[in-house]
Amino acid sequence: MLVLGRKPGEYVIIGNNIKVKVVKSGNGDLRLAIDAPKDIEITRGEVWEQKNK
């Protein structure tokens, strides 16, 4: 697992076509903006875990 530190406004690129940008952080919260092709499914961890019990 790769662990990165990013500040609001900074982003990472996954592959050639997925961009994950930090849009807000503070008070223990983190907001991410994910730009990916429509055929890529994006699921929150707690939802994925519930579906895969």
mmCIF entry with sequence, helices, sheets and N, C-alpha, C, O atoms, coordinates in Angstrom:
data_MODEL
# 
_entry.id   MODEL 
# 
_entity.id                         1 
_entity.type                       polymer 
_entity.pdbx_number_of_molecules   1 
# 
_entity_poly.entity_id                      1 
_entity_poly.type                           'polypeptide(L)' 
_entity_poly.nstd_linkage                   no 
_entity_poly.nstd_monomer                   no 
_entity_poly.pdbx_seq_one_letter_code       MLVLGRKPGEYVIIGNNIKVKVVKSGNGDLRLAIDAPKDIEITRGEVWEQKNK 
_entity_poly.pdbx_seq_one_letter_code_can   MLVLGRKPGEYVIIGNNIKVKVVKSGNGDLRLAIDAPKDIEITRGEVWEQKNK 
_entity_poly.pdbx_strand_id                 A 
# 
loop_
_entity_poly_seq.entity_id 
_entity_poly_seq.num 
_entity_poly_seq.mon_id 
_entity_poly_seq.hetero 
1 1  MET n 
1 2  LEU n 
1 3  VAL n 
1 4  LEU n 
1 5  GLY n 
1 6  ARG n 
1 7  LYS n 
1 8  PRO n 
1 9  GLY n 
1 10 GLU n 
1 11 TYR n 
1 12 VAL n 
1 13 ILE n 
1 14 ILE n 
1 15 GLY n 
1 16 ASN n 
1 17 ASN n 
1 18 ILE n 
1 19 LYS n 
1 20 VAL n 
1 21 LYS n 
1 22 VAL n 
1 23 VAL n 
1 24 LYS n 
1 25 SER n 
1 26 GLY n 
1 27 ASN n 
1 28 GLY n 
1 29 ASP n 
1 30 LEU n 
1 31 ARG n 
1 32 LEU n 
1 33 ALA n 
1 34 ILE n 
1 35 ASP n 
1 36 ALA n 
1 37 PRO n 
1 38 LYS n 
1 39 ASP n 
1 40 ILE n 
1 41 GLU n 
1 42 ILE n 
1 43 THR n 
1 44 ARG n 
1 45 GLY n 
1 46 GLU n 
1 47 VAL n 
1 48 TRP n 
1 49 GLU n 
1 50 GLN n 
1 51 LYS n 
1 52 ASN n 
1 53 LYS n 
# 
_struct_asym.id          A 
_struct_asym.entity_id   1 
# 
_struct_conf.conf_type_id            HELX_P 
_struct_conf.id                      HELX_P1 
_struct_conf.pdbx_PDB_helix_id       AA1 
_struct_conf.beg_label_comp_id       GLY 
_struct_conf.beg_label_asym_id       A 
_struct_conf.beg_label_seq_id        45 
_struct_conf.pdbx_beg_PDB_ins_code   ? 
_struct_conf.end_label_comp_id       LYS 
_struct_conf.end_label_asym_id       A 
_struct_conf.end_label_seq_id        51 
_struct_conf.pdbx_end_PDB_ins_code   ? 
_struct_conf.beg_auth_comp_id        GLY 
_struct_conf.beg_auth_asym_id        A 
_struct_conf.beg_auth_seq_id         45 
_struct_conf.end_auth_comp_id        LYS 
_struct_conf.end_auth_asym_id        A 
_struct_conf.end_auth_seq_id         51 
_struct_conf.pdbx_PDB_helix_class    1 
_struct_conf.details                 ? 
_struct_conf.pdbx_PDB_helix_length   7 
# 
_struct_conf_type.id          HELX_P 
_struct_conf_type.criteria    ? 
_struct_conf_type.reference   ? 
# 
_struct_sheet.id               AA1 
_struct_sheet.type             ? 
_struct_sheet.number_strands   3 
_struct_sheet.details          ? 
# 
loop_
_struct_sheet_order.sheet_id 
_struct_sheet_order.range_id_1 
_struct_sheet_order.range_id_2 
_struct_sheet_order.offset 
_struct_sheet_order.sense 
AA1 1 2 ? anti-parallel 
AA1 2 3 ? anti-parallel 
# 
loop_
_struct_sheet_range.sheet_id 
_struct_sheet_range.id 
_struct_sheet_range.beg_label_comp_id 
_struct_sheet_range.beg_label_asym_id 
_struct_sheet_range.beg_label_seq_id 
_struct_sheet_range.pdbx_beg_PDB_ins_code 
_struct_sheet_range.end_label_comp_id 
_struct_sheet_range.end_label_asym_id 
_struct_sheet_range.end_label_seq_id 
_struct_sheet_range.pdbx_end_PDB_ins_code 
_struct_sheet_range.beg_auth_comp_id 
_struct_sheet_range.beg_auth_asym_id 
_struct_sheet_range.beg_auth_seq_id 
_struct_sheet_range.end_auth_comp_id 
_struct_sheet_range.end_auth_asym_id 
_struct_sheet_range.end_auth_seq_id 
AA1 1 TYR A 11 ? ILE A 14 ? TYR A 11 ILE A 14 
AA1 2 ILE A 18 ? GLY A 26 ? ILE A 18 GLY A 26 
AA1 3 ASP A 29 ? ASP A 35 ? ASP A 29 ASP A 35 
# 
loop_
_atom_site.group_PDB 
_atom_site.id 
_atom_site.type_symbol 
_atom_site.label_atom_id 
_atom_site.label_alt_id 
_atom_site.label_comp_id 
_atom_site.label_asym_id 
_atom_site.label_entity_id 
_atom_site.label_seq_id 
_atom_site.pdbx_PDB_ins_code 
_atom_site.Cartn_x 
_atom_site.Cartn_y 
_atom_site.Cartn_z 
_atom_site.occupancy 
_atom_site.B_iso_or_equiv 
_atom_site.pdbx_formal_charge 
_atom_site.auth_seq_id 
_atom_site.auth_comp_id 
_atom_site.auth_asym_id 
_atom_site.auth_atom_id 
_atom_site.pdbx_PDB_model_num 
ATOM 1   N N  . MET A 1 1  ? 0.850   -1.177  0.000   1.00 0.00 ? 1  MET A N  1 
ATOM 2   C CA . MET A 1 1  ? 0.000   0.000   0.000   1.00 0.00 ? 1  MET A CA 1 
ATOM 3   C C  . MET A 1 1  ? 0.895   1.239   0.000   1.00 0.00 ? 1  MET A C  1 
ATOM 4   O O  . MET A 1 1  ? 1.852   1.326   0.769   1.00 0.00 ? 1  MET A O  1 
ATOM 5   N N  . LEU A 1 2  ? 0.579   2.169   -0.849  1.00 0.00 ? 2  LEU A N  1 
ATOM 6   C CA . LEU A 1 2  ? 1.286   3.441   -0.920  1.00 0.00 ? 2  LEU A CA 1 
ATOM 7   C C  . LEU A 1 2  ? 0.537   4.461   -0.072  1.00 0.00 ? 2  LEU A C  1 
ATOM 8   O O  . LEU A 1 2  ? -0.675  4.619   -0.220  1.00 0.00 ? 2  LEU A O  1 
ATOM 9   N N  . VAL A 1 3  ? 1.246   5.154   0.813   1.00 0.00 ? 3  VAL A N  1 
ATOM 10  C CA . VAL A 1 3  ? 0.643   6.190   1.650   1.00 0.00 ? 3  VAL A CA 1 
ATOM 11  C C  . VAL A 1 3  ? 1.253   7.523   1.252   1.00 0.00 ? 3  VAL A C  1 
ATOM 12  O O  . VAL A 1 3  ? 2.474   7.679   1.250   1.00 0.00 ? 3  VAL A O  1 
ATOM 13  N N  . LEU A 1 4  ? 0.395   8.492   0.912   1.00 0.00 ? 4  LEU A N  1 
ATOM 14  C CA . LEU A 1 4  ? 0.851   9.807   0.468   1.00 0.00 ? 4  LEU A CA 1 
ATOM 15  C C  . LEU A 1 4  ? 0.271   10.896  1.350   1.00 0.00 ? 4  LEU A C  1 
ATOM 16  O O  . LEU A 1 4  ? -0.831  10.755  1.881   1.00 0.00 ? 4  LEU A O  1 
ATOM 17  N N  . GLY A 1 5  ? 1.002   11.964  1.504   1.00 0.00 ? 5  GLY A N  1 
ATOM 18  C CA . GLY A 1 5  ? 0.473   13.158  2.149   1.00 0.00 ? 5  GLY A CA 1 
ATOM 19  C C  . GLY A 1 5  ? 0.157   14.181  1.068   1.00 0.00 ? 5  GLY A C  1 
ATOM 20  O O  . GLY A 1 5  ? 0.999   14.454  0.212   1.00 0.00 ? 5  GLY A O  1 
ATOM 21  N N  . ARG A 1 6  ? -1.026  14.743  1.094   1.00 0.00 ? 6  ARG A N  1 
ATOM 22  C CA . ARG A 1 6  ? -1.446  15.750  0.122   1.00 0.00 ? 6  ARG A CA 1 
ATOM 23  C C  . ARG A 1 6  ? -2.151  16.870  0.862   1.00 0.00 ? 6  ARG A C  1 
ATOM 24  O O  . ARG A 1 6  ? -2.793  16.644  1.887   1.00 0.00 ? 6  ARG A O  1 
ATOM 25  N N  . LYS A 1 7  ? -2.027  18.071  0.339   1.00 0.00 ? 7  LYS A N  1 
ATOM 26  C CA . LYS A 1 7  ? -2.705  19.246  0.883   1.00 0.00 ? 7  LYS A CA 1 
ATOM 27  C C  . LYS A 1 7  ? -3.872  19.597  -0.029  1.00 0.00 ? 7  LYS A C  1 
ATOM 28  O O  . LYS A 1 7  ? -3.894  19.182  -1.188  1.00 0.00 ? 7  LYS A O  1 
ATOM 29  N N  . PRO A 1 8  ? -4.847  20.360  0.479   1.00 0.00 ? 8  PRO A N  1 
ATOM 30  C CA . PRO A 1 8  ? -5.958  20.784  -0.393  1.00 0.00 ? 8  PRO A CA 1 
ATOM 31  C C  . PRO A 1 8  ? -5.437  21.421  -1.684  1.00 0.00 ? 8  PRO A C  1 
ATOM 32  O O  . PRO A 1 8  ? -4.536  22.259  -1.660  1.00 0.00 ? 8  PRO A O  1 
ATOM 33  N N  . GLY A 1 9  ? -6.018  21.008  -2.799  1.00 0.00 ? 9  GLY A N  1 
ATOM 34  C CA . GLY A 1 9  ? -5.610  21.494  -4.114  1.00 0.00 ? 9  GLY A CA 1 
ATOM 35  C C  . GLY A 1 9  ? -4.616  20.568  -4.801  1.00 0.00 ? 9  GLY A C  1 
ATOM 36  O O  . GLY A 1 9  ? -4.452  20.634  -6.019  1.00 0.00 ? 9  GLY A O  1 
ATOM 37  N N  . GLU A 1 10 ? -3.949  19.707  -4.038  1.00 0.00 ? 10 GLU A N  1 
ATOM 38  C CA . GLU A 1 10 ? -3.000  18.767  -4.628  1.00 0.00 ? 10 GLU A CA 1 
ATOM 39  C C  . GLU A 1 10 ? -3.734  17.490  -5.038  1.00 0.00 ? 10 GLU A C  1 
ATOM 40  O O  . GLU A 1 10 ? -4.823  17.204  -4.540  1.00 0.00 ? 10 GLU A O  1 
ATOM 41  N N  . TYR A 1 11 ? -3.135  16.737  -5.938  1.00 0.00 ? 11 TYR A N  1 
ATOM 42  C CA . TYR A 1 11 ? -3.797  15.536  -6.449  1.00 0.00 ? 11 TYR A CA 1 
ATOM 43  C C  . TYR A 1 11 ? -2.787  14.464  -6.810  1.00 0.00 ? 11 TYR A C  1 
ATOM 44  O O  . TYR A 1 11 ? -1.584  14.715  -6.873  1.00 0.00 ? 11 TYR A O  1 
ATOM 45  N N  . VAL A 1 12 ? -3.299  13.263  -7.045  1.00 0.00 ? 12 VAL A N  1 
ATOM 46  C CA . VAL A 1 12 ? -2.507  12.150  -7.566  1.00 0.00 ? 12 VAL A CA 1 
ATOM 47  C C  . VAL A 1 12 ? -3.219  11.613  -8.800  1.00 0.00 ? 12 VAL A C  1 
ATOM 48  O O  . VAL A 1 12 ? -4.438  11.721  -8.929  1.00 0.00 ? 12 VAL A O  1 
ATOM 49  N N  . ILE A 1 13 ? -2.446  11.039  -9.692  1.00 0.00 ? 13 ILE A N  1 
ATOM 50  C CA . ILE A 1 13 ? -2.970  10.416  -10.905 1.00 0.00 ? 13 ILE A CA 1 
ATOM 51  C C  . ILE A 1 13 ? -2.763  8.907   -10.777 1.00 0.00 ? 13 ILE A C  1 
ATOM 52  O O  . ILE A 1 13 ? -1.663  8.451   -10.464 1.00 0.00 ? 13 ILE A O  1 
ATOM 53  N N  . ILE A 1 14 ? -3.813  8.146   -11.019 1.00 0.00 ? 14 ILE A N  1 
ATOM 54  C CA . ILE A 1 14 ? -3.741  6.688   -10.993 1.00 0.00 ? 14 ILE A CA 1 
ATOM 55  C C  . ILE A 1 14 ? -3.890  6.206   -12.430 1.00 0.00 ? 14 ILE A C  1 
ATOM 56  O O  . ILE A 1 14 ? -4.882  6.497   -13.099 1.00 0.00 ? 14 ILE A O  1 
ATOM 57  N N  . GLY A 1 15 ? -2.888  5.465   -12.889 1.00 0.00 ? 15 GLY A N  1 
ATOM 58  C CA . GLY A 1 15 ? -2.888  5.061   -14.293 1.00 0.00 ? 15 GLY A CA 1 
ATOM 59  C C  . GLY A 1 15 ? -2.756  6.306   -15.156 1.00 0.00 ? 15 GLY A C  1 
ATOM 60  O O  . GLY A 1 15 ? -2.019  7.231   -14.814 1.00 0.00 ? 15 GLY A O  1 
ATOM 61  N N  . ASN A 1 16 ? -3.462  6.325   -16.259 1.00 0.00 ? 16 ASN A N  1 
ATOM 62  C CA . ASN A 1 16 ? -3.430  7.485   -17.146 1.00 0.00 ? 16 ASN A CA 1 
ATOM 63  C C  . ASN A 1 16 ? -4.711  8.295   -17.116 1.00 0.00 ? 16 ASN A C  1 
ATOM 64  O O  . ASN A 1 16 ? -4.788  9.350   -17.746 1.00 0.00 ? 16 ASN A O  1 
ATOM 65  N N  . ASN A 1 17 ? -5.736  7.816   -16.382 1.00 0.00 ? 17 ASN A N  1 
ATOM 66  C CA . ASN A 1 17 ? -7.026  8.473   -16.540 1.00 0.00 ? 17 ASN A CA 1 
ATOM 67  C C  . ASN A 1 17 ? -7.851  8.639   -15.261 1.00 0.00 ? 17 ASN A C  1 
ATOM 68  O O  . ASN A 1 17 ? -9.045  8.926   -15.338 1.00 0.00 ? 17 ASN A O  1 
ATOM 69  N N  . ILE A 1 18 ? -7.236  8.465   -14.090 1.00 0.00 ? 18 ILE A N  1 
ATOM 70  C CA . ILE A 1 18 ? -7.964  8.676   -12.838 1.00 0.00 ? 18 ILE A CA 1 
ATOM 71  C C  . ILE A 1 18 ? -7.221  9.718   -12.016 1.00 0.00 ? 18 ILE A C  1 
ATOM 72  O O  . ILE A 1 18 ? -6.035  9.563   -11.725 1.00 0.00 ? 18 ILE A O  1 
ATOM 73  N N  . LYS A 1 19 ? -7.921  10.774  -11.649 1.00 0.00 ? 19 LYS A N  1 
ATOM 74  C CA . LYS A 1 19 ? -7.343  11.864  -10.863 1.00 0.00 ? 19 LYS A CA 1 
ATOM 75  C C  . LYS A 1 19 ? -8.077  11.939  -9.530  1.00 0.00 ? 19 LYS A C  1 
ATOM 76  O O  . LYS A 1 19 ? -9.305  12.017  -9.494  1.00 0.00 ? 19 LYS A O  1 
ATOM 77  N N  . VAL A 1 20 ? -7.319  11.914  -8.434  1.00 0.00 ? 20 VAL A N  1 
ATOM 78  C CA . VAL A 1 20 ? -7.889  12.027  -7.092  1.00 0.00 ? 20 VAL A CA 1 
ATOM 79  C C  . VAL A 1 20 ? -7.306  13.296  -6.471  1.00 0.00 ? 20 VAL A C  1 
ATOM 80  O O  . VAL A 1 20 ? -6.099  13.404  -6.259  1.00 0.00 ? 20 VAL A O  1 
ATOM 81  N N  . LYS A 1 21 ? -8.184  14.246  -6.187  1.00 0.00 ? 21 LYS A N  1 
ATOM 82  C CA . LYS A 1 21 ? -7.759  15.558  -5.694  1.00 0.00 ? 21 LYS A CA 1 
ATOM 83  C C  . LYS A 1 21 ? -8.321  15.805  -4.296  1.00 0.00 ? 21 LYS A C  1 
ATOM 84  O O  . LYS A 1 21 ? -9.489  15.523  -4.028  1.00 0.00 ? 21 LYS A O  1 
ATOM 85  N N  . VAL A 1 22 ? -7.482  16.333  -3.414  1.00 0.00 ? 22 VAL A N  1 
ATOM 86  C CA . VAL A 1 22 ? -7.933  16.740  -2.081  1.00 0.00 ? 22 VAL A CA 1 
ATOM 87  C C  . VAL A 1 22 ? -8.568  18.118  -2.235  1.00 0.00 ? 22 VAL A C  1 
ATOM 88  O O  . VAL A 1 22 ? -7.901  19.068  -2.645  1.00 0.00 ? 22 VAL A O  1 
ATOM 89  N N  . VAL A 1 23 ? -9.849  18.229  -1.911  1.00 0.00 ? 23 VAL A N  1 
ATOM 90  C CA . VAL A 1 23 ? -10.521 19.520  -2.045  1.00 0.00 ? 23 VAL A CA 1 
ATOM 91  C C  . VAL A 1 23 ? -10.701 20.216  -0.708  1.00 0.00 ? 23 VAL A C  1 
ATOM 92  O O  . VAL A 1 23 ? -10.857 21.436  -0.660  1.00 0.00 ? 23 VAL A O  1 
ATOM 93  N N  . LYS A 1 24 ? -10.681 19.447  0.385   1.00 0.00 ? 24 LYS A N  1 
ATOM 94  C CA . LYS A 1 24 ? -10.838 20.071  1.693   1.00 0.00 ? 24 LYS A CA 1 
ATOM 95  C C  . LYS A 1 24 ? -10.362 19.108  2.764   1.00 0.00 ? 24 LYS A C  1 
ATOM 96  O O  . LYS A 1 24 ? -10.590 17.902  2.677   1.00 0.00 ? 24 LYS A O  1 
ATOM 97  N N  . SER A 1 25 ? -9.697  19.651  3.776   1.00 0.00 ? 25 SER A N  1 
ATOM 98  C CA . SER A 1 25 ? -9.353  18.837  4.938   1.00 0.00 ? 25 SER A CA 1 
ATOM 99  C C  . SER A 1 25 ? -9.423  19.724  6.170   1.00 0.00 ? 25 SER A C  1 
ATOM 100 O O  . SER A 1 25 ? -9.179  20.928  6.099   1.00 0.00 ? 25 SER A O  1 
ATOM 101 N N  . GLY A 1 26 ? -9.751  19.125  7.272   1.00 0.00 ? 26 GLY A N  1 
ATOM 102 C CA . GLY A 1 26 ? -9.817  19.846  8.533   1.00 0.00 ? 26 GLY A CA 1 
ATOM 103 C C  . GLY A 1 26 ? -10.799 19.201  9.471   1.00 0.00 ? 26 GLY A C  1 
ATOM 104 O O  . GLY A 1 26 ? -11.729 18.519  9.040   1.00 0.00 ? 26 GLY A O  1 
ATOM 105 N N  . ASN A 1 27 ? -10.595 19.416  10.759  1.00 0.00 ? 27 ASN A N  1 
ATOM 106 C CA . ASN A 1 27 ? -11.469 18.856  11.795  1.00 0.00 ? 27 ASN A CA 1 
ATOM 107 C C  . ASN A 1 27 ? -11.612 17.343  11.677  1.00 0.00 ? 27 ASN A C  1 
ATOM 108 O O  . ASN A 1 27 ? -12.664 16.793  12.003  1.00 0.00 ? 27 ASN A O  1 
ATOM 109 N N  . GLY A 1 28 ? -10.572 16.672  11.219  1.00 0.00 ? 28 GLY A N  1 
ATOM 110 C CA . GLY A 1 28 ? -10.631 15.221  11.089  1.00 0.00 ? 28 GLY A CA 1 
ATOM 111 C C  . GLY A 1 28 ? -11.337 14.729  9.844   1.00 0.00 ? 28 GLY A C  1 
ATOM 112 O O  . GLY A 1 28 ? -11.438 13.521  9.628   1.00 0.00 ? 28 GLY A O  1 
ATOM 113 N N  . ASP A 1 29 ? -11.827 15.640  9.021   1.00 0.00 ? 29 ASP A N  1 
ATOM 114 C CA . ASP A 1 29 ? -12.512 15.264  7.781   1.00 0.00 ? 29 ASP A CA 1 
ATOM 115 C C  . ASP A 1 29 ? -11.591 15.474  6.589   1.00 0.00 ? 29 ASP A C  1 
ATOM 116 O O  . ASP A 1 29 ? -10.686 16.309  6.620   1.00 0.00 ? 29 ASP A O  1 
ATOM 117 N N  . LEU A 1 30 ? -11.835 14.709  5.552   1.00 0.00 ? 30 LEU A N  1 
ATOM 118 C CA . LEU A 1 30 ? -11.105 14.849  4.301   1.00 0.00 ? 30 LEU A CA 1 
ATOM 119 C C  . LEU A 1 30 ? -12.100 14.705  3.166   1.00 0.00 ? 30 LEU A C  1 
ATOM 120 O O  . LEU A 1 30 ? -12.888 13.758  3.152   1.00 0.00 ? 30 LEU A O  1 
ATOM 121 N N  . ARG A 1 31 ? -12.079 15.614  2.227   1.00 0.00 ? 31 ARG A N  1 
ATOM 122 C CA . ARG A 1 31 ? -12.969 15.547  1.059   1.00 0.00 ? 31 ARG A CA 1 
ATOM 123 C C  . ARG A 1 31 ? -12.109 15.325  -0.178  1.00 0.00 ? 31 ARG A C  1 
ATOM 124 O O  . ARG A 1 31 ? -11.116 16.018  -0.400  1.00 0.00 ? 31 ARG A O  1 
ATOM 125 N N  . LEU A 1 32 ? -12.512 14.344  -0.974  1.00 0.00 ? 32 LEU A N  1 
ATOM 126 C CA . LEU A 1 32 ? -11.797 14.002  -2.199  1.00 0.00 ? 32 LEU A CA 1 
ATOM 127 C C  . LEU A 1 32 ? -12.692 14.222  -3.403  1.00 0.00 ? 32 LEU A C  1 
ATOM 128 O O  . LEU A 1 32 ? -13.897 13.980  -3.341  1.00 0.00 ? 32 LEU A O  1 
ATOM 129 N N  . ALA A 1 33 ? -12.109 14.678  -4.491  1.00 0.00 ? 33 ALA A N  1 
ATOM 130 C CA . ALA A 1 33 ? -12.796 14.752  -5.778  1.00 0.00 ? 33 ALA A CA 1 
ATOM 131 C C  . ALA A 1 33 ? -12.124 13.716  -6.675  1.00 0.00 ? 33 ALA A C  1 
ATOM 132 O O  . ALA A 1 33 ? -10.904 13.727  -6.839  1.00 0.00 ? 33 ALA A O  1 
ATOM 133 N N  . ILE A 1 34 ? -12.917 12.832  -7.249  1.00 0.00 ? 34 ILE A N  1 
ATOM 134 C CA . ILE A 1 34 ? -12.382 11.762  -8.090  1.00 0.00 ? 34 ILE A CA 1 
ATOM 135 C C  . ILE A 1 34 ? -12.889 11.953  -9.507  1.00 0.00 ? 34 ILE A C  1 
ATOM 136 O O  . ILE A 1 34 ? -14.095 11.974  -9.753  1.00 0.00 ? 34 ILE A O  1 
ATOM 137 N N  . ASP A 1 35 ? -11.963 12.090  -10.427 1.00 0.00 ? 35 ASP A N  1 
ATOM 138 C CA . ASP A 1 35 ? -12.292 12.234  -11.846 1.00 0.00 ? 35 ASP A CA 1 
ATOM 139 C C  . ASP A 1 35 ? -11.838 10.952  -12.540 1.00 0.00 ? 35 ASP A C  1 
ATOM 140 O O  . ASP A 1 35 ? -10.642 10.702  -12.686 1.00 0.00 ? 35 ASP A O  1 
ATOM 141 N N  . ALA A 1 36 ? -12.810 10.144  -12.964 1.00 0.00 ? 36 ALA A N  1 
ATOM 142 C CA . ALA A 1 36 ? -12.504 8.854   -13.583 1.00 0.00 ? 36 ALA A CA 1 
ATOM 143 C C  . ALA A 1 36 ? -13.502 8.587   -14.700 1.00 0.00 ? 36 ALA A C  1 
ATOM 144 O O  . ALA A 1 36 ? -14.592 9.159   -14.708 1.00 0.00 ? 36 ALA A O  1 
ATOM 145 N N  . PRO A 1 37 ? -13.137 7.720   -15.646 1.00 0.00 ? 37 PRO A N  1 
ATOM 146 C CA . PRO A 1 37 ? -14.080 7.349   -16.703 1.00 0.00 ? 37 PRO A CA 1 
ATOM 147 C C  . PRO A 1 37 ? -15.349 6.740   -16.107 1.00 0.00 ? 37 PRO A C  1 
ATOM 148 O O  . PRO A 1 37 ? -15.307 6.136   -15.035 1.00 0.00 ? 37 PRO A O  1 
ATOM 149 N N  . LYS A 1 38 ? -16.462 6.898   -16.794 1.00 0.00 ? 38 LYS A N  1 
ATOM 150 C CA . LYS A 1 38 ? -17.754 6.406   -16.309 1.00 0.00 ? 38 LYS A CA 1 
ATOM 151 C C  . LYS A 1 38 ? -17.789 4.891   -16.137 1.00 0.00 ? 38 LYS A C  1 
ATOM 152 O O  . LYS A 1 38 ? -18.594 4.380   -15.359 1.00 0.00 ? 38 LYS A O  1 
ATOM 153 N N  . ASP A 1 39 ? -16.930 4.167   -16.850 1.00 0.00 ? 39 ASP A N  1 
ATOM 154 C CA . ASP A 1 39 ? -16.944 2.708   -16.722 1.00 0.00 ? 39 ASP A CA 1 
ATOM 155 C C  . ASP A 1 39 ? -16.155 2.207   -15.510 1.00 0.00 ? 39 ASP A C  1 
ATOM 156 O O  . ASP A 1 39 ? -16.115 1.002   -15.258 1.00 0.00 ? 39 ASP A O  1 
ATOM 157 N N  . ILE A 1 40 ? -15.534 3.107   -14.764 1.00 0.00 ? 40 ILE A N  1 
ATOM 158 C CA . ILE A 1 40 ? -14.825 2.746   -13.537 1.00 0.00 ? 40 ILE A CA 1 
ATOM 159 C C  . ILE A 1 40 ? -15.781 2.916   -12.362 1.00 0.00 ? 40 ILE A C  1 
ATOM 160 O O  . ILE A 1 40 ? -16.270 4.018   -12.111 1.00 0.00 ? 40 ILE A O  1 
ATOM 161 N N  . GLU A 1 41 ? -16.047 1.829   -11.642 1.00 0.00 ? 41 GLU A N  1 
ATOM 162 C CA . GLU A 1 41 ? -16.941 1.897   -10.484 1.00 0.00 ? 41 GLU A CA 1 
ATOM 163 C C  . GLU A 1 41 ? -16.179 2.462   -9.287  1.00 0.00 ? 41 GLU A C  1 
ATOM 164 O O  . GLU A 1 41 ? -15.077 2.010   -8.978  1.00 0.00 ? 41 GLU A O  1 
ATOM 165 N N  . ILE A 1 42 ? -16.765 3.447   -8.619  1.00 0.00 ? 42 ILE A N  1 
ATOM 166 C CA . ILE A 1 42 ? -16.175 4.045   -7.422  1.00 0.00 ? 42 ILE A CA 1 
ATOM 167 C C  . ILE A 1 42 ? -17.144 3.794   -6.272  1.00 0.00 ? 42 ILE A C  1 
ATOM 168 O O  . ILE A 1 42 ? -18.305 4.198   -6.330  1.00 0.00 ? 42 ILE A O  1 
ATOM 169 N N  . THR A 1 43 ? -16.661 3.126   -5.230  1.00 0.00 ? 43 THR A N  1 
ATOM 170 C CA . THR A 1 43 ? -17.511 2.739   -4.108  1.00 0.00 ? 43 THR A CA 1 
ATOM 171 C C  . THR A 1 43 ? -16.812 3.099   -2.798  1.00 0.00 ? 43 THR A C  1 
ATOM 172 O O  . THR A 1 43 ? -15.620 2.838   -2.632  1.00 0.00 ? 43 THR A O  1 
ATOM 173 N N  . ARG A 1 44 ? -17.556 3.698   -1.871  1.00 0.00 ? 44 ARG A N  1 
ATOM 174 C CA . ARG A 1 44 ? -17.008 3.985   -0.543  1.00 0.00 ? 44 ARG A CA 1 
ATOM 175 C C  . ARG A 1 44 ? -16.680 2.668   0.155   1.00 0.00 ? 44 ARG A C  1 
ATOM 176 O O  . ARG A 1 44 ? -17.356 1.661   -0.056  1.00 0.00 ? 44 ARG A O  1 
ATOM 177 N N  . GLY A 1 45 ? -15.644 2.681   0.981   1.00 0.00 ? 45 GLY A N  1 
ATOM 178 C CA . GLY A 1 45 ? -15.178 1.476   1.655   1.00 0.00 ? 45 GLY A CA 1 
ATOM 179 C C  . GLY A 1 45 ? -16.244 0.763   2.454   1.00 0.00 ? 45 GLY A C  1 
ATOM 180 O O  . GLY A 1 45 ? -16.358 -0.460  2.377   1.00 0.00 ? 45 GLY A O  1 
ATOM 181 N N  . GLU A 1 46 ? -17.039 1.513   3.231   1.00 0.00 ? 46 GLU A N  1 
ATOM 182 C CA . GLU A 1 46 ? -18.049 0.867   4.075   1.00 0.00 ? 46 GLU A CA 1 
ATOM 183 C C  . GLU A 1 46 ? -19.143 0.212   3.243   1.00 0.00 ? 46 GLU A C  1 
ATOM 184 O O  . GLU A 1 46 ? -19.711 -0.797  3.659   1.00 0.00 ? 46 GLU A O  1 
ATOM 185 N N  . VAL A 1 47 ? -19.446 0.766   2.078   1.00 0.00 ? 47 VAL A N  1 
ATOM 186 C CA . VAL A 1 47 ? -20.441 0.164   1.184   1.00 0.00 ? 47 VAL A CA 1 
ATOM 187 C C  . VAL A 1 47 ? -19.873 -1.109  0.570   1.00 0.00 ? 47 VAL A C  1 
ATOM 188 O O  . VAL A 1 47 ? -20.564 -2.125  0.500   1.00 0.00 ? 47 VAL A O  1 
ATOM 189 N N  . TRP A 1 48 ? -18.627 -1.062  0.126   1.00 0.00 ? 48 TRP A N  1 
ATOM 190 C CA . TRP A 1 48 ? -17.976 -2.228  -0.469  1.00 0.00 ? 48 TRP A CA 1 
ATOM 191 C C  . TRP A 1 48 ? -17.900 -3.374  0.533   1.00 0.00 ? 48 TRP A C  1 
ATOM 192 O O  . TRP A 1 48 ? -18.177 -4.524  0.193   1.00 0.00 ? 48 TRP A O  1 
ATOM 193 N N  . GLU A 1 49 ? -17.515 -3.048  1.792   1.00 0.00 ? 49 GLU A N  1 
ATOM 194 C CA . GLU A 1 49 ? -17.413 -4.084  2.821   1.00 0.00 ? 49 GLU A CA 1 
ATOM 195 C C  . GLU A 1 49 ? -18.767 -4.726  3.101   1.00 0.00 ? 49 GLU A C  1 
ATOM 196 O O  . GLU A 1 49 ? -18.847 -5.940  3.285   1.00 0.00 ? 49 GLU A O  1 
ATOM 197 N N  . GLN A 1 50 ? -19.825 -3.933  3.136   1.00 0.00 ? 50 GLN A N  1 
ATOM 198 C CA . GLN A 1 50 ? -21.165 -4.472  3.383   1.00 0.00 ? 50 GLN A CA 1 
ATOM 199 C C  . GLN A 1 50 ? -21.587 -5.429  2.263   1.00 0.00 ? 50 GLN A C  1 
ATOM 200 O O  . GLN A 1 50 ? -22.170 -6.481  2.525   1.00 0.00 ? 50 GLN A O  1 
ATOM 201 N N  . LYS A 1 51 ? -21.288 -5.054  1.009   1.00 0.00 ? 51 LYS A N  1 
ATOM 202 C CA . LYS A 1 51 ? -21.659 -5.886  -0.128  1.00 0.00 ? 51 LYS A CA 1 
ATOM 203 C C  . LYS A 1 51 ? -20.843 -7.170  -0.190  1.00 0.00 ? 51 LYS A C  1 
ATOM 204 O O  . LYS A 1 51 ? -21.305 -8.168  -0.742  1.00 0.00 ? 51 LYS A O  1 
ATOM 205 N N  . ASN A 1 52 ? -19.639 -7.158  0.367   1.00 0.00 ? 52 ASN A N  1 
ATOM 206 C CA . ASN A 1 52 ? -18.723 -8.292  0.231   1.00 0.00 ? 52 ASN A CA 1 
ATOM 207 C C  . ASN A 1 52 ? -18.529 -9.072  1.525   1.00 0.00 ? 52 ASN A C  1 
ATOM 208 O O  . ASN A 1 52 ? -17.484 -9.694  1.718   1.00 0.00 ? 52 ASN A O  1 
ATOM 209 N N  . LYS A 1 53 ? -19.511 -9.049  2.404   1.00 0.00 ? 53 LYS A N  1 
ATOM 210 C CA . LYS A 1 53 ? -19.430 -9.833  3.651   1.00 0.00 ? 53 LYS A CA 1 
ATOM 211 C C  . LYS A 1 53 ? -19.576 -11.302 3.361   1.00 0.00 ? 53 LYS A C  1 
ATOM 212 O O  . LYS A 1 53 ? -19.534 -12.120 4.279   1.00 0.00 ? 53 LYS A O  1 
# 
